[in-house]
Amino acid sequence: MPQGEDEPRVYEIRIHGCLNTEEALALQDPVEHLLCPDPDHTPPCDVPWSFALAADETDDNSTTLVLGVYTTKGQATQVANRVRTLAVGARLITVSEGEAGEWEELVEQYRFEEGLR
């Protein structure tokens, strides 16, 4: 049975065009602070998230920072819009549905934290 539009699932917010791995990794802290300004807060997070790196499909010489989130499509779009407000230059930022199997830790985090609500 297909999931409804408002049901949570894995989305990937890709920040394209990082010159190298170090530049992509340097973006993690500002994005993390944007998503979780108080790392010592009581769980759960509003939006469970995690990072990964990928080859940039728009430029063979670049790296992409991938922000995985487990949420609804609308909230994933809102998170992407917030990421765009960071000073990340004119980088392309895209949102697409991700594969839950590739983000197992994120899915488990969601299930655990959902039990805390």
All heavy atoms as an XYZ file, in Angstrom:
912
protein
N       0.842     -1.175      0.000
C       0.000      0.000      0.000
C       0.890      1.242      0.000
O       1.767      1.373      0.833
C      -0.897     -0.008      1.241
C      -1.699      1.269      1.370
S      -2.336      1.606      3.013
C      -3.753      0.604      3.099
N       0.699      2.187     -0.934
C       1.530      3.380     -0.972
C       1.267      4.270      0.232
O       0.152      4.341      0.739
C       1.132      4.071     -2.272
C      -0.093      3.395     -2.762
C      -0.265      2.122     -2.014
N       2.327      4.964      0.652
C       2.179      5.882      1.765
C       1.459      7.138      1.302
O       1.603      7.562      0.150
C       3.553      6.284      2.316
C       4.242      5.158      3.039
C       5.569      5.629      3.617
O       6.389      6.190      2.927
N       5.744      5.382      4.892
N       0.690      7.743      2.224
C       0.014      8.987      1.922
C       0.993     10.142      1.910
O       2.110     10.055      2.411
N       0.572     11.237      1.317
C       1.401     12.438      1.184
C       1.865     12.964      2.534
O       2.962     13.483      2.645
C       0.590     13.517      0.447
C       1.337     14.782      0.184
C       2.257     14.691     -1.017
O       2.126     13.763     -1.821
O       3.112     15.563     -1.151
N       1.043     12.827      3.565
C       1.394     13.418      4.856
C       2.018     12.418      5.825
O       2.251     12.733      6.979
C       0.161     14.080      5.480
C      -0.971     13.091      5.721
O      -0.920     11.966      5.183
O      -1.915     13.443      6.442
N       2.305     11.215      5.359
C       2.948     10.227      6.219
C       4.456     10.413      6.169
O       5.020     10.651      5.107
C       2.580      8.813      5.783
C       1.125      8.489      6.031
C       0.800      7.059      5.668
O       1.642      6.181      5.916
O      -0.290      6.836      5.133
N       5.119     10.299      7.328
C       6.575     10.470      7.323
C       7.278      9.370      6.556
O       6.813      8.231      6.498
C       6.952     10.411      8.806
C       5.715     10.239      9.576
C       4.574     10.062      8.642
N       8.397      9.743      5.970
C       9.276      8.824      5.254
C      10.638      9.505      5.138
O      10.803     10.635      5.547
C       8.705      8.461      3.897
C       8.615      9.652      2.969
C       7.863      9.350      1.713
N       6.454      9.528      2.032
C       5.458      9.244      1.245
N       5.683      8.744      0.077
N       4.225      9.442      1.584
N      11.594      8.837      4.532
C      12.933      9.392      4.376
C      12.967     10.335      3.172
O      12.486      9.991      2.093
C      13.983      8.274      4.182
C      15.347      8.868      3.865
C      14.063      7.387      5.408
N      13.525     11.516      3.394
C      13.806     12.466      2.320
C      15.273     12.831      2.375
O      15.873     12.858      3.456
C      12.945     13.734      2.447
C      11.503     13.480      2.106
C      10.600     13.127      3.095
C      11.063     13.549      0.792
C       9.282     12.849      2.777
C       9.742     13.274      0.473
C       8.858     12.927      1.473
O       7.560     12.648      1.151
N      15.839     13.097      1.217
C      17.231     13.528      1.122
C      17.267     14.970      0.645
O      16.719     15.300     -0.413
C      18.015     12.650      0.154
C      18.172     11.229      0.634
C      18.937     10.355     -0.336
O      19.233     10.809     -1.465
O      19.240      9.213      0.044
N      17.902     15.812      1.442
C      18.132     17.202      1.069
C      19.605     17.280      0.690
O      20.475     17.075      1.530
C      17.793     18.150      2.237
C      16.313     17.991      2.600
C      18.141     19.589      1.879
C      15.917     18.619      3.906
N      19.857     17.504     -0.586
C      21.222     17.466     -1.106
C      21.749     18.880     -1.313
O      21.104     19.686     -1.989
C      21.277     16.685     -2.418
C      20.986     15.216     -2.207
C      20.967     14.431     -3.513
N      20.871     13.015     -3.202
C      21.895     12.171     -3.203
N      23.095     12.593     -3.530
N      21.719     10.908     -2.882
N      22.920     19.144     -0.742
C      23.619     20.408     -0.934
C      24.746     20.119     -1.919
O      25.766     19.522     -1.571
C      24.152     20.957      0.406
C      23.010     21.109      1.407
C      24.860     22.294      0.177
C      23.450     21.406      2.818
N      24.539     20.496     -3.165
C      25.457     20.185     -4.258
C      26.595     21.212     -4.331
O      26.490     22.318     -3.815
C      24.707     20.206     -5.604
C      23.587     19.231     -5.687
N      23.758     17.945     -6.135
C      22.269     19.349     -5.366
C      22.593     17.309     -6.106
N      21.683     18.136     -5.639
N      27.647     20.819     -5.017
C      28.681     21.770     -5.402
C      29.769     22.046     -4.387
O      30.458     23.052     -4.501
N      29.959     21.175     -3.411
C      31.074     21.354     -2.488
C      32.352     20.984     -3.229
O      32.396     19.986     -3.955
C      30.900     20.471     -1.253
S      29.393     20.839     -0.328
N      33.393     21.775     -3.054
C      34.627     21.556     -3.802
C      35.309     20.240     -3.453
O      35.957     19.632     -4.296
C      35.603     22.706     -3.568
C      35.132     24.058     -4.094
C      36.149     25.142     -3.733
C      34.909     24.011     -5.594
N      35.148     19.825     -2.200
C      35.800     18.591     -1.748
C      35.098     18.090     -0.487
O      34.165     18.728      0.018
C      37.297     18.825     -1.492
C      37.540     20.007     -0.572
O      36.845     20.207      0.415
N      38.547     20.809     -0.906
N      35.569     16.971      0.023
C      34.973     16.370      1.216
C      35.062     17.307      2.410
O      34.105     17.443      3.177
C      35.668     15.031      1.535
O      35.504     14.164      0.414
C      35.082     14.381      2.768
N      36.193     17.979      2.574
C      36.371     18.875      3.721
C      35.352     20.011      3.709
O      34.796     20.369      4.749
C      37.802     19.445      3.742
C      38.876     18.424      4.053
C      39.214     17.504      2.877
O      39.019     17.885      1.700
O      39.648     16.361      3.150
N      35.106     20.572      2.536
C      34.119     21.650      2.442
C      32.714     21.128      2.768
O      31.949     21.789      3.475
C      34.133     22.273      1.051
C      33.184     23.454      0.940
C      33.221     24.130     -0.421
O      33.810     23.580     -1.368
O      32.635     25.215     -0.520
N      32.392     19.948      2.288
C      31.078     19.360      2.585
C      30.938     19.108      4.085
O      29.905     19.428      4.682
C      30.892     18.070      1.802
N      31.973     18.550      4.692
C      31.921     18.273      6.136
C      31.827     19.556      6.951
O      31.174     19.579      7.998
C      33.140     17.451      6.558
C      33.192     16.030      6.014
C      34.519     15.365      6.369
C      32.022     15.199      6.518
N      32.438     20.634      6.480
C      32.377     21.913      7.192
C      30.960     22.478      7.223
O      30.620     23.262      8.120
C      33.335     22.915      6.557
N      30.125     22.095      6.275
C      28.735     22.569      6.263
C      27.866     21.854      7.289
O      26.770     22.320      7.611
C      28.132     22.373      4.869
C      28.645     23.291      3.775
C      28.079     22.864      2.430
C      28.276     24.730      4.083
N      28.332     20.720      7.793
C      27.509     19.961      8.740
C      27.185     20.757      9.998
O      26.030     20.743     10.442
C      28.203     18.655      9.133
C      28.192     17.629      8.038
C      28.761     16.313      8.492
O      28.051     15.524      9.104
N      30.024     16.088      8.204
N      28.170     21.435     10.582
C      27.914     22.161     11.825
C      26.840     23.233     11.688
O      25.917     23.285     12.506
C      29.214     22.763     12.378
C      30.079     21.735     13.066
O      29.563     20.656     13.454
O      31.285     21.991     13.219
N      26.913     24.121     10.671
C      25.847     25.118     10.560
C      24.471     24.508     10.291
O      23.460     24.983     10.811
C      26.286     26.035      9.422
C      27.541     25.499      8.888
C      27.985     24.358      9.719
N      24.424     23.445      9.495
C      23.137     22.793      9.223
C      22.626     22.129     10.497
O      21.437     22.235     10.837
C      23.255     21.778      8.066
C      21.976     20.965      7.927
C      23.580     22.488      6.763
N      23.507     21.462     11.219
C      23.118     20.822     12.479
C      22.570     21.849     13.459
O      21.544     21.625     14.097
C      24.329     20.112     13.076
C      24.036     19.377     14.356
C      25.235     18.611     14.868
O      26.093     18.202     14.062
O      25.316     18.430     16.090
N      23.240     22.997     13.564
C      22.775     24.048     14.486
C      21.420     24.606     14.045
O      20.590     24.953     14.875
C      23.808     25.167     14.583
C      23.446     26.213     15.578
N      23.494     25.987     16.937
C      23.000     27.477     15.427
C      23.095     27.074     17.573
N      22.786     27.992     16.674
N      21.201     24.661     12.756
C      19.915     25.121     12.228
C      18.799     24.154     12.625
O      17.711     24.561     13.025
C      19.998     25.234     10.705
C      18.760     25.724      9.982
C      18.604     27.226     10.181
C      18.869     25.407      8.506
N      19.076     22.852     12.538
C      18.071     21.832     12.854
C      17.892     21.630     14.350
O      16.812     21.283     14.811
C      18.468     20.505     12.223
C      18.477     20.465     10.708
C      19.061     19.157     10.232
C      17.079     20.667     10.164
N      18.972     21.806     15.091
C      18.952     21.501     16.515
C      19.774     22.558     17.265
O      20.924     22.301     17.632
C      19.532     20.100     16.731
S      19.342     19.491     18.409
N      19.190     23.745     17.489
C      19.941     24.824     18.137
C      20.366     24.493     19.563
O      21.339     25.037     20.051
C      18.987     26.005     18.118
C      17.811     25.612     17.328
C      17.867     24.151     17.072
N      19.649     23.591     20.221
C      19.989     23.192     21.582
C      20.248     21.690     21.601
O      19.328     20.892     21.780
C      18.853     23.541     22.543
C      19.121     23.097     23.972
O      20.282     22.735     24.298
O      18.177     23.118     24.773
N      21.510     21.278     21.421
C      21.797     19.842     21.358
C      21.513     19.100     22.659
O      21.416     17.874     22.656
C      23.284     19.786     20.997
C      23.817     21.133     21.277
C      22.682     22.100     21.239
N      21.333     19.827     23.747
C      21.054     19.192     25.040
C      19.562     19.139     25.360
O      19.180     18.858     26.488
C      21.800     19.933     26.155
C      23.302     19.847     25.984
O      23.791     18.789     25.544
O      23.991     20.846     26.279
N      18.722     19.391     24.353
C      17.277     19.387     24.589
C      16.796     17.972     24.933
O      17.450     16.975     24.634
C      16.516     19.937     23.382
C      16.521     19.039     22.185
N      15.616     18.020     22.013
C      17.327     19.010     21.095
C      15.860     17.396     20.878
N      16.904     17.980     20.308
N      15.639     17.913     25.522
C      15.009     16.631     25.815
C      14.488     16.045     24.506
O      13.851     16.746     23.729
C      13.835     16.834     26.801
O      14.330     17.499     27.961
C      13.200     15.527     27.177
N      14.767     14.762     24.248
C      14.260     14.151     23.020
C      12.739     14.137     23.026
O      12.141     14.204     24.081
C      14.804     12.731     23.060
C      15.825     12.699     24.132
C      15.561     13.858     25.041
N      12.134     14.016     21.907
C      12.679     13.769     20.577
C      12.966     15.053     19.828
O      12.464     16.120     20.172
C      11.560     12.992     19.893
C      10.313     13.538     20.493
C      10.670     13.849     21.927
N      13.748     14.945     18.753
C      13.954     16.057     17.828
C      12.667     16.246     17.030
O      11.942     15.284     16.791
C      15.085     15.750     16.852
S      16.727     15.828     17.574
N      12.411     17.472     16.609
C      11.236     17.722     15.762
C      11.315     16.914     14.475
O      10.325     16.355     14.015
C      11.120     19.208     15.418
C      10.720     20.051     16.615
O      10.141     19.495     17.568
O      10.993     21.264     16.601
N      12.506     16.883     13.882
C      12.729     16.142     12.653
C      14.000     15.312     12.834
O      15.081     15.873     12.955
C      12.903     17.084     11.441
C      13.239     16.297     10.193
C      11.661     17.925     11.222
N      13.891     13.994     12.883
C      15.098     13.169     12.947
C      15.937     13.383     11.681
O      15.392     13.465     10.580
C      14.564     11.737     13.004
C      13.161     11.865     13.490
C      12.677     13.178     12.970
N      17.255     13.475     11.824
C      18.124     13.791     10.704
C      19.465     13.089     10.852
O      19.854     12.657     11.932
C      18.341     15.301     10.605
C      18.797     15.900     11.895
C      18.002     16.358     12.903
C      20.135     16.056     12.366
N      18.766     16.792     13.961
C      20.077     16.619     13.655
C      21.375     15.779     11.815
C      21.216     16.906     14.397
C      22.508     16.058     12.556
C      22.418     16.626     13.826
N      20.171     13.010      9.728
C      21.502     12.418      9.687
C      22.198     12.923      8.429
O      21.548     13.423      7.513
C      21.390     10.891      9.660
O      22.663     10.307      9.733
N      23.526     12.794      8.390
C      24.303     13.256      7.243
C      24.972     12.095      6.517
O      25.296     11.079      7.121
C      25.422     14.206      7.678
C      24.949     15.541      8.148
C      25.036     15.883      9.489
C      24.439     16.477      7.259
C      24.621     17.124      9.939
C      24.024     17.719      7.702
C      24.117     18.048      9.042
N      25.241     12.309      5.235
C      26.049     11.399      4.419
C      26.731     12.251      3.347
O      26.362     13.408      3.124
C      25.176     10.328      3.773
N      27.723     11.674      2.711
C      28.388     12.322      1.583
C      28.132     11.500      0.327
O      27.984     10.284      0.404
C      29.895     12.421      1.816
C      30.341     13.308      2.971
C      31.851     13.198      3.158
C      29.937     14.754      2.741
N      28.086     12.183     -0.806
C      27.879     11.489     -2.077
C      28.636     12.232     -3.169
O      28.936     13.420     -3.036
C      26.387     11.439     -2.414
N      28.926     11.509     -4.229
C      29.472     12.166     -5.410
C      28.397     13.085     -5.969
O      27.204     12.771     -5.914
C      29.880     11.127     -6.448
N      28.794     14.223     -6.469
C      27.834     15.192     -7.005
C      27.477     14.803     -8.431
O      28.328     14.791     -9.305
C      28.431     16.595     -6.960
C      27.388     17.671     -7.169
O      26.461     17.463     -7.977
O      27.484     18.725     -6.523
N      26.208     14.458     -8.642
C      25.788     14.035     -9.980
C      25.703     15.193    -10.972
O      25.566     14.979    -12.168
C      24.461     13.258     -9.928
C      23.299     13.974     -9.312
C      23.196     13.842     -7.793
O      23.933     13.084     -7.168
O      22.357     14.551     -7.231
N      25.814     16.449    -10.476
C      25.776     17.597    -11.384
C      27.169     18.043    -11.812
O      27.302     18.830    -12.732
C      25.045     18.799    -10.729
O      25.794     19.244     -9.599
C      23.637     18.421    -10.326
N      28.221     17.542    -11.111
C      29.595     17.955    -11.417
C      30.540     16.865    -10.924
O      30.639     16.616     -9.726
C      29.891     19.284    -10.726
C      31.305     19.791    -10.945
O      32.118     19.089    -11.578
O      31.601     20.894    -10.482
N      31.241     16.237    -11.837
C      32.123     15.121    -11.483
C      33.228     15.501    -10.509
O      33.797     14.646     -9.846
C      32.764     14.526    -12.740
C      31.753     13.797    -13.609
O      30.682     13.417    -13.083
O      32.039     13.609    -14.804
N      33.554     16.782    -10.401
C      34.641     17.220     -9.539
C      34.169     17.708     -8.180
O      34.962     18.244     -7.415
C      35.430     18.338    -10.236
C      36.062     17.853    -11.514
O      36.603     16.756    -11.566
N      35.991     18.661    -12.561
N      32.904     17.554     -7.877
C      32.350     18.078     -6.632
C      31.819     16.969     -5.739
O      31.639     15.833     -6.164
C      31.207     19.059     -6.931
O      31.681     20.171     -7.634
N      31.546     17.358     -4.506
C      30.970     16.465     -3.504
C      29.630     17.039     -3.063
O      29.446     18.254     -3.048
C      31.923     16.367     -2.292
O      33.177     15.862     -2.733
C      31.367     15.453     -1.209
N      28.711     16.176     -2.690
C      27.406     16.597     -2.191
C      27.276     16.204     -0.732
O      27.582     15.068     -0.360
C      26.279     15.920     -2.998
O      26.362     16.354     -4.350
C      24.906     16.263     -2.456
N      26.830     17.144      0.089
C      26.459     16.835      1.470
C      24.985     16.454      1.432
O      24.153     17.209      0.926
C      26.675     18.035      2.389
C      26.244     17.840      3.843
C      27.062     16.720      4.502
C      26.381     19.137      4.626
N      24.665     15.275      1.938
C      23.291     14.786      1.923
C      22.759     14.812      3.348
O      23.332     14.195      4.246
C      23.197     13.355      1.357
C      21.739     12.914      1.267
C      23.874     13.263      0.003
N      21.666     15.536      3.549
C      20.981     15.592      4.828
C      19.765     14.690      4.718
O      18.843     14.967      3.948
C      20.554     17.036      5.137
C      19.611     17.250      6.306
C      20.244     16.788      7.614
C      19.194     18.714      6.384
N      19.781     13.581      5.437
C      18.626     12.695      5.460
C      17.697     13.122      6.584
O      18.151     13.397      7.697
N      16.419     13.212      6.292
C      15.418     13.547      7.308
C      14.282     12.539      7.217
O      13.998     12.002      6.147
C      14.870     14.992      7.149
C      15.957     16.015      7.421
C      14.247     15.222      5.787
N      13.656     12.267      8.343
C      12.493     11.376      8.354
C      11.313     12.222      8.787
O      11.167     12.570      9.968
C      12.711     10.204      9.316
C      11.736      9.077      9.064
C      12.057      8.041      8.197
C      10.481      9.069      9.660
C      11.162      7.007      7.944
C       9.582      8.044      9.411
C       9.930      7.020      8.566
O       9.041      6.007      8.310
N      10.483     12.587      7.819
C       9.393     13.507      8.078
C       8.413     13.474      6.912
O       8.541     12.656      6.009
C       9.955     14.932      8.304
O       8.923     15.782      8.778
C      10.590     15.496      7.057
N       7.458     14.371      6.919
C       6.511     14.477      5.813
C       7.146     15.267      4.667
O       8.145     15.967      4.859
C       5.230     15.198      6.255
O       5.576     16.542      6.649
C       4.541     14.478      7.401
N       6.551     15.173      3.502
C       7.074     15.898      2.343
C       7.065     17.404      2.596
O       8.036     18.098      2.286
C       6.250     15.558      1.100
C       6.769     16.222     -0.155
C       5.987     15.802     -1.375
C       6.585     16.441     -2.624
N       5.875     16.011     -3.833
N       5.986     17.904      3.165
C       5.887     19.338      3.433
C       6.948     19.814      4.404
O       7.564     20.861      4.198
N       7.177     19.042      5.458
C       8.180     19.447      6.436
C       9.584     19.305      5.857
O      10.458     20.119      6.137
C       8.037     18.660      7.731
C       8.805     19.301      8.872
C       8.353     18.796     10.229
O       7.837     17.699     10.356
N       8.574     19.603     11.235
N       9.826     18.310      5.005
C      11.130     18.174      4.341
C      11.397     19.399      3.468
O      12.520     19.918      3.439
C      11.182     16.900      3.513
N      10.371     19.883      2.788
C      10.509     21.088      1.964
C      10.816     22.297      2.834
O      11.666     23.124      2.481
C       9.225     21.320      1.139
O       9.017     20.182      0.295
C       9.318     22.573      0.291
N      10.168     22.395      3.995
C      10.447     23.496      4.921
C      11.881     23.435      5.428
O      12.555     24.466      5.518
C       9.472     23.468      6.098
C       8.067     23.857      5.742
C       7.108     23.700      6.922
O       7.484     23.247      8.001
N       5.867     24.085      6.718
N      12.369     22.238      5.767
C      13.747     22.085      6.221
C      14.704     22.518      5.109
O      15.667     23.243      5.351
C      14.032     20.642      6.678
C      15.520     20.426      6.915
C      13.243     20.314      7.939
N      14.435     22.104      3.874
C      15.287     22.493      2.744
C      15.306     24.008      2.578
O      16.369     24.593      2.325
C      14.810     21.819      1.467
N      14.170     24.650      2.738
C      14.116     26.116      2.640
C      14.934     26.764      3.749
O      15.598     27.784      3.516
C      12.669     26.599      2.670
C      11.923     26.272      1.397
O      12.524     26.049      0.347
N      10.604     26.216      1.491
N      14.916     26.196      4.934
C      15.738     26.722      6.029
C      17.220     26.534      5.727
O      18.028     27.419      5.997
C      15.361     26.043      7.350
C      13.975     26.458      7.844
C      13.510     25.705      9.065
N      14.467     25.727     10.138
C      14.539     24.786     11.087
N      13.706     23.763     11.067
N      15.432     24.858     12.041
N      17.585     25.391      5.158
C      18.987     25.144      4.793
C      19.431     26.161      3.746
O      20.559     26.652      3.781
C      19.171     23.692      4.299
C      20.543     23.494      3.674
C      18.959     22.707      5.451
N      18.547     26.521      2.830
C      18.880     27.510      1.790
C      19.230     28.865      2.387
O      19.947     29.648      1.772
C      17.725     27.664      0.811
C      17.597     26.541     -0.166
C      16.488     26.798     -1.203
N      16.362     25.646     -2.064
C      15.421     24.708     -1.913
N      14.507     24.803     -0.957
N      15.392     23.671     -2.739
N      18.703     29.175      3.575
C      18.968     30.476      4.192
C      20.391     30.573      4.743
O      20.857     31.672      5.022
C      17.982     30.778      5.343
O      18.201     29.864      6.415
C      16.543     30.727      4.873
N      21.049     29.443      4.898
C      22.429     29.481      5.368
C      23.319     30.109      4.305
O      23.014     30.074      3.123
C      22.935     28.062      5.664
C      22.280     27.341      6.836
C      22.779     25.905      6.916
C      22.589     28.066      8.137
N      24.424     30.596      4.734
C      25.377     31.192      3.788
C      26.148     30.090      3.081
O      27.325     29.871      3.320
C      26.316     32.125      4.530
N      25.484     29.348      2.219
C      26.134     28.257      1.501
C      26.375     28.637      0.043
O      26.536     27.771     -0.800
C      25.326     26.934      1.592
C      25.293     26.418      2.998
C      23.927     27.090      1.041
N      26.402     29.925     -0.226
C      26.677     30.362     -1.587
C      25.516     30.067     -2.512
O      24.378     29.946     -2.099
N      25.827     29.929     -3.757
C      24.793     29.695     -4.768
C      24.672     28.210     -5.072
O      24.405     27.820     -6.188
C      25.131     30.478     -6.025
N      24.863     27.388     -4.080
C      24.791     25.939     -4.295
C      23.360     25.508     -4.582
O      22.410     26.024     -4.014
C      25.293     25.201     -3.065
C      26.770     25.299     -2.877
C      27.229     24.373     -1.760
N      28.634     24.469     -1.577
C      29.224     25.358     -0.777
N      28.509     26.201     -0.090
N      30.532     25.380     -0.668
N      23.245     24.527     -5.434
C      21.960     23.911     -5.723
C      21.570     23.037     -4.536
O      22.385     22.245     -4.044
C      22.073     23.056     -6.988
C      20.853     22.224     -7.365
C      19.671     23.130     -7.711
C      21.197     21.300     -8.521
N      20.346     23.185     -4.055
C      19.829     22.367     -2.961
C      18.561     21.694     -3.476
O      17.634     22.365     -3.928
C      19.549     23.207     -1.705
C      20.858     23.812     -1.200
C      18.878     22.360     -0.625
C      20.721     24.743     -0.041
N      18.560     20.358     -3.431
C      17.425     19.602     -3.947
C      16.836     18.727     -2.848
O      17.512     18.386     -1.880
C      17.845     18.710     -5.128
O      18.860     17.797     -4.698
C      18.367     19.542     -6.291
N      15.565     18.379     -3.025
C      14.865     17.492     -2.092
C      14.283     16.343     -2.906
O      13.645     16.564     -3.932
C      13.711     18.217     -1.368
C      13.019     17.285     -0.387
C      14.198     19.473     -0.678
N      14.512     15.135     -2.430
C      13.921     13.969     -3.088
C      13.651     12.903     -2.036
O      14.227     12.924     -0.946
C      14.856     13.417     -4.168
O      16.086     13.016     -3.598
N      12.773     11.987     -2.381
C      12.496     10.885     -1.473
C      13.705      9.960     -1.450
O      14.316      9.692     -2.480
C      11.251     10.132     -1.948
C      10.711      9.205     -0.898
C       9.337      8.665     -1.232
O       8.552      9.372     -1.881
O       9.069      7.515     -0.838
N      14.068      9.506     -0.264
C      15.218      8.622     -0.107
C      14.779      7.187      0.113
O      13.593      6.901      0.300
N      15.741      6.293      0.084
C      15.499      4.875      0.333
C      15.663      4.595      1.821
O      16.741      4.815      2.376
C      16.480      4.022     -0.461
C      16.284      4.085     -1.960
C      14.980      3.447     -2.394
O      14.540      2.452     -1.775
O      14.377      3.967     -3.354
N      14.610      4.116      2.462
C      14.664      3.841      3.901
C      15.794      2.869      4.238
O      16.446      3.010      5.275
C      13.320      3.304      4.387
N      16.058      1.903      3.367
C      17.110      0.928      3.611
C      18.494      1.545      3.669
O      19.395      1.001      4.311
N      18.685      2.673      3.005
C      19.967      3.361      3.034
C      20.108      4.260      4.257
O      21.193      4.774      4.518
C      20.147      4.178      1.756
C      20.262      3.312      0.523
C      20.434      4.129     -0.742
O      20.889      5.284     -0.661
O      20.117      3.596     -1.812
N      19.031      4.463      4.980
C      19.015      5.348      6.150
C      18.431      4.608      7.361
O      17.624      5.156      8.103
C      18.188      6.595      5.845
C      18.763      7.453      4.778
C      18.515      7.391      3.446
C      19.713      8.508      4.948
N      19.237      8.347      2.781
C      19.980      9.053      3.680
C      20.344      9.064      6.071
C      20.858     10.105      3.480
C      21.225     10.112      5.870
C      21.479     10.623      4.590
N      18.832      3.362      7.563
C      18.255      2.532      8.627
C      18.367      3.178     10.005
O      17.432      3.112     10.805
C      18.892      1.150      8.627
C      18.448      0.309      7.448
C      19.042     -1.087      7.469
O      19.235     -1.633      8.566
O      19.295     -1.622      6.380
N      19.517      3.796     10.305
C      19.690      4.438     11.613
C      18.695      5.575     11.795
O      18.159      5.775     12.884
C      21.109      4.967     11.772
C      22.146      3.877     11.885
C      23.562      4.425     11.960
O      23.744      5.618     12.281
O      24.487      3.649     11.695
N      18.421      6.302     10.731
C      17.470      7.405     10.787
C      16.055      6.891     11.029
O      15.304      7.446     11.842
C      17.545      8.198      9.482
C      16.689      9.446      9.361
C      17.024     10.456     10.446
C      16.881     10.063      7.986
N      15.698      5.818     10.354
C      14.374      5.222     10.542
C      14.227      4.705     11.969
O      13.205      4.918     12.617
C      14.123      4.101      9.505
C      12.813      3.382      9.775
C      14.143      4.670      8.088
N      15.275      4.071     12.481
C      15.245      3.583     13.873
C      15.138      4.739     14.856
O      14.436      4.645     15.860
C      16.481      2.730     14.174
C      16.369      1.325     13.649
C      15.152      0.584     14.184
O      14.924      0.569     15.415
O      14.403      0.028     13.370
N      15.865      5.825     14.579
C      15.779      7.008     15.447
C      14.342      7.509     15.487
O      13.818      7.817     16.547
C      16.703      8.110     14.940
C      16.616      9.391     15.752
C      17.427     10.531     15.144
O      18.144     10.365     14.159
N      17.306     11.699     15.728
N      13.689      7.581     14.328
C      12.298      8.032     14.269
C      11.396      7.119     15.092
O      10.593      7.587     15.890
C      11.809      8.095     12.818
C      10.333      8.365     12.738
C       9.842      9.656     12.883
C       9.415      7.327     12.550
C       8.480      9.909     12.836
C       8.061      7.579     12.490
C       7.594      8.864     12.647
O       6.249      9.106     12.616
N      11.543      5.817     14.902
C      10.691      4.867     15.647
C      10.895      4.990     17.144
O       9.944      4.974     17.917
C      10.973      3.441     15.184
C      10.452      3.160     13.804
C      10.701      1.728     13.390
N      10.233      1.522     12.031
C      10.848      0.781     11.140
N      11.959      0.142     11.447
N      10.356      0.655      9.929
N      12.151      5.112     17.575
C      12.441      5.251     18.994
C      11.850      6.547     19.539
O      11.167      6.552     20.562
C      13.949      5.226     19.235
C      14.330      5.530     20.645
C      14.185      4.562     21.642
C      14.814      6.770     21.001
C      14.510      4.842     22.959
C      15.143      7.055     22.311
C      14.999      6.092     23.305
N      12.110      7.651     18.847
C      11.643      8.947     19.326
C      10.124      9.074     19.251
O       9.521      9.757     20.069
C      12.341     10.080     18.581
C      13.810     10.167     18.945
C      14.547     11.300     18.294
O      13.984     11.966     17.394
O      15.705     11.541     18.693
N       9.509      8.417     18.286
C       8.047      8.445     18.190
C       7.444      7.803     19.448
O       6.392      8.232     19.930
C       7.582      7.728     16.923
C       6.129      7.896     16.616
C       5.696      9.331     16.360
O       6.533     10.184     16.021
O       4.495      9.600     16.512
N       8.118      6.801     19.981
C       7.662      6.166     21.218
C       7.787      7.070     22.423
O       7.129      6.854     23.445
N       8.622      8.127     22.345
C       8.783      9.068     23.442
C       7.730     10.157     23.439
O       7.569     10.873     24.417
C      10.174      9.740     23.367
C      11.376      8.830     23.510
C      12.665      9.615     23.309
C      11.384      8.162     24.885
N       7.008     10.295     22.336
C       6.011     11.392     22.235
C       4.794     11.080     23.049
O       4.316     10.087     23.242
C       5.619     11.623     20.779
C       6.777     12.160     19.973
C       6.334     12.455     18.541
N       7.470     12.549     17.669
C       8.141     13.691     17.415
N       7.778     14.794     17.966
N       9.169     13.695     16.602
